[in-house]
Amino acid sequence: MTTVRERLDARIPSLIPEVLEEYGELTRRMLRRYLPGKAIRPYLDDLIADYPMRGGKMMRSSLCIATARAFGADPEDALLTAVAIELLHNALLIHDDIEDGSDERRGRPTLHHLHGVPLAVNAGDTLTLLSFQPLRDNVKRLGPRLAMQILEEAEHMAWESAEGQALELGWCRDNRMDVEDADYLTMILKKTCWLATIYPSRAGALIGSRGRAELDPFFRFGFFFGAAFQIQDDVLNLVGDARYGKELNGDLREGKRTLMLMHAWRHAGAADRERLRQVLALPRAERSDAHVDWMLALMEASGSVAYAVAMARGLAGAALREFEGIFGELPPSRDRDFIGGLVTWVLERAS
């Protein structure tokens, strides 16, 4: 007897981009209704529309819609929640880019490079506020009880995201060198997984089941899936090509405690450890190309990228086991196949 995973493998190459494009366009069309149609408010309207209109993979919103549909909902039922996810995601990207000192986002200069830090911070704050409007509008579509459940899930997700970001920034500020794999996984559970995979799938299941779904399995699925996604993103930051859309080696320039960097630290000799500590203590602007090249060589010598890739694959396998438990008994559908296929797709993507 074949598993859901085995049945969908042959469809993944065409199914994933097809559904991402379809649900991404549905979300973008609705999202435009929440953005200002004309630049009426100076120094604000153009800025808040910038990141949402640059595109992106639309994985988060598509996962929400597909989960709702796999549980029997109309796609329109999940659309407002999908829009809220994208608005908050873009708000946090603006803030992340400022906090990280990033130069590029989706192939273009970051918002704070284009307009300055104060205006970019204000635009990010405004997008955060705007993300609550579609959740409020859910009352008309889904009723007050279900809309409140989704709002409570969103509040939980936002707190987790803030805590994860604080951990990552604090480790850099304090030049922490004692970050173990378990610490890294806790950080990305909070910073990445809740917004990228846990909340979209839990919200979609609530919508599709009209609030009756058991949500704990979606936490496990979303953690394994989201962690594999983030580790692969960290790898692409080092080895990605022009399609990556963000600053290559930006994580090293920012001194982020990735799985790979801390693996290299643990396997380095005393002299290299001390040099790495000193390099990471430098301000970003003083971390040179030579420093980056040396850190890359240190990770290469330690097999750190291969270590991270292997962990991402193990996490993806765990996610697929959780997927079987959640979706295996649901009626066959394109959306169910898409969700399972996403888990493999995140390991194969080049951008």
N, C-alpha and C positions, 0 to 999 in steps of 0.2 A: 504494500500500500504506500503510495507516494505521499509526501508531506506537501503542505501548501507551498513551502519554500521551493521544493523540487519542481512543482508544477509551474511556478512563475518565473523560474530562472531564464527560460528562453525568451520571455517577453520584456525583460528589464531594459535592454538597450534602447528600444523605441518607446516603451511605456512611460518611463520616468520623465524624459523631456516633454513628451506629449501632454501629460497631466500637469506638470509644472507650468507649462505655457497656458493651458486652458484655465486652470484655477488661479494662476497668477494674474491673467488678464481679467477674470471676473473680479478679483480682489482690487486690482488697480482701478477698474472702472468705478466701483463703489467708493474706493478711497478718494478719488478725485472730487466726489461730492462733499467731502469733509475739508478739503483744502480750499483756500481762497481762489475764486475764479479769476480775479484780477488783483494786481499788486496795489491795493488801496492803502494799506497800512505801511508806511515807509519803514525800511530797515527790518521788516518782519515777514511779510507775506511771501516774498520771493525766497527767503531763506528757509522757511518751514516747508516749502514745496520742493526744495532742491534734492535732498537725499531720497525721499519717496519716489521721485520721478526719474532717478538715475537707473532704476531697474532693480537688479538683484535676483537671487535664485527663487525667492518666494516659497522657500521650503516650509517655513513655519505656518503660513496661512494655508498652503495646500494640504499640509498634514491635518490641520484642523478640519477643513472641508471634507477631505477624504475619509477621516474617521467618522464624522457625522453621517456621511452617506453610507459607509459600510454598515452602520447601525440602523440605517433605514430612513434617514432624514432627507429632506429636499435640500439641495445645495444653498438655496436662498436662506434657509434657517441658520446656516453657519457663517454667512457672509459678513455680518456686522462684527462678529467676534474675530474673524480673520482680519478685517480692517483694523480693529483695535490692536491686534498683535503686531501688524506691520507698522502702525504709527508709533507704538512704544519701542519696537525694535529700532526704528530709525532715530528716535529721540536718543536712545542709549548709545547708538553709534556715534552721534555727534559728540556726546559727552566723553565716550571712550577715546575718540580721536584726539580730543583736547588733553585728556589725562595722560594718554600715551605719547603725546607729541608726534602723532602720525602725520605723514605728508600726503598720503594718497588714499582715496576711497572709491572703489568701483571705477578705477581707471582715470579719475580726475582728482585735482587738488582737494584736500579736505576743506570743510566749511570754514574752519577758523583760519586757514591760510588764505582763503578768498576774502573773508570779511572781518577778520580779527576775532580774538577770543571772546570779548564781552558780547558781541552780537551773536556769535555762534552759541554761547551758553544760553542766551535768552531764547534763541530759536529752539534749542533742545528742550528747554523748560516748557515752551509753548506746545511743542509736539506731545510731550508727556501729558499735559492737560487735555489736549485734543483727543488723546487715545481713550479717554473715559466717555466721550460723547456717544460713539457707537455702542458701547456697553450699556449706556442708559437707554439708547434707542431699542435695545433688545427687548425691553419691556413690551413694546407694541407687537413685536414679532413672536416672542416666546412666552410671554406672560411674566408677571412679577416674580413668582417663586423661582423659576428656572433662571431668569435673568439675574436674580440675586445670587444664586449658586455660582454662576459664571463670574460675577463680579468678585465674590469672595475668593474664588480660585485665582483671579487676576491679582488681587491684593497680596495673597500669599506668594505668588510668583514674583511680584515686584520686590517684596522684602528679601526673598532669597537672592534675587539678582544683585541687590544692593550689598548684601553681606558678602557675596562672592567677589564682587568688584573691590570691596574694601580689603579683603584678604590679599588679593593679587597686588594692589597698590601698596599695601602695608609691607609686604615682603620685599618689594623693590625699595621702598623708602628706607627700611631698616637693614637692607642688604643681608637678608636672611639666607643662610647657606645650609640650614637644617631641614629644608622642605623635602619630605619623603613622598613616595608615590601616593600613599594614602591621603596626605595633606593636599597634594595636587588634585586628586580625584574628588575630595570634598569641595575644593574651590570651584572646579568646573561643574560639579553637580549644581552648585548654587548659581554661579555666574552664567553658565551656558545652558545646562540641561533644562532648567525650569522654563526658560523662555523659548528655547529652540524646539524642545520635543515633549517635555512632561506636560506643560500647560496646554499646548495645542491639541495633544491627543486626549487629555482629560476633558477639556472643554468640548471637543468634538464628540466624545462619548456621552457626555451629559446631554448635549443637544440631540444626538441620535436616539438616545434611550429615554428622553424626556425626564432626565434626572435619576433614573433607576440604576445606572451602571455602577458596578463596584470599581472604585478608582485606584485601589492599591496596586493592582497589576500594571496599571499605566505608569505609576511611579517607577517601578522596576524596569519596564520596557523603555521608558523615556530616559532613565539614567544610563542604561547600557548603550542605547542608541546615541544619545547626545554626547556621551563621553567618547565614543568611537568617532563621532563627527568632529569634536573639538581636537582630539589628538591628530586626526588627519589634517585638520586645518593648520595645526602647529607644524606638521611635517611640510605641508605645501608652502608655508611661509619661508622655508629654507630651500626647497627644491622646485617650487612651482615655476611656471613659465609666465608669459605676458598675459595669459588669460586669468591669472590669479586675482588681479584687480586691486590688490593692496600692496603696500610697500614690502618687497622681498627683503628678508632678513630683518624686518622691523622688530620682531620679538627680541632679537639679540641686541639691537640698538637700544631697545627700551629696557633691557635687563630682565625680561619676564622669566619667571621660574617655570619653564616648561618641563615636561617629563624628560625630554632629551637633554636639556642643560643640566638638570640635577643628576641624571644618570652619568653624564660625563664627569661631573664633580666627584661623585662617589667612586669612580674608577680611575681618577687622576692621581698622579704622584703628589708628594707634598709641595714641590716647587710649583707645579702647574695649579694646584689648588690655591696657593697663595696668590699667584698671578691672576687667576680667575676672580678671586675675591676683590683684588684691587681694581680690575677692569670693571666689574659690576658696581663698584663704589663710585665710579666716575659719573658725572652728569651725562645725560644722553648726548649732548652736543660735543662732548669730549671723547666719546667712544668712536674711534676712527674706523675706516675700512680695514686697516691692518688688524685692529682688535677683533673685528667681526670675522675676518679670514682665519685668525688664530683660533677663535672659539669654534668655528666650523671644522677646522682640522682636528681639534680636540675631540669633538663629538664623533667625527669620522673614525678616529683611532680607537675610540671606545665602543664603536658599534651602536651608538645611541639612537640613530635614526631607525636602524633595523629593530632595535628593542621597542621603540615606540610603535612602529608599524605592526609588530607582532602583538602588542597589547591591544591596539585598535581592532585587530582582527578577532582577538579573543572576546572583546567586549561586544563586537558585532554579532558573533556567534551566540553570546548570551542573550542579546536583544532578539535574535531570531527565535530562540527557544521561548522567550516570553511572548513573542508575536504569535507563535503557534497556540499557546495557551489562551490568548485573548481572542484571536480572530479565526482559529482553526475550525470552530463550530459554526461560524457565521455563514450565511449563504454565499456561494462564490460570486465575486463581483470584481470589476475593474479597480475599484477603490481599494479593496482588500489586497489585491495583487500589487497595487502601487505602493501601499504602506510597507509591505514586506520587501518590495524591491528597493525602496529608499535606503534600507539598512545596508544593502550591498553597494548601492550607488555611491554612498558617501565615502567608501573606501577607494572607489575607482575614479572619482571626479578629479579633474585637473585644475579646477577653479572654484 
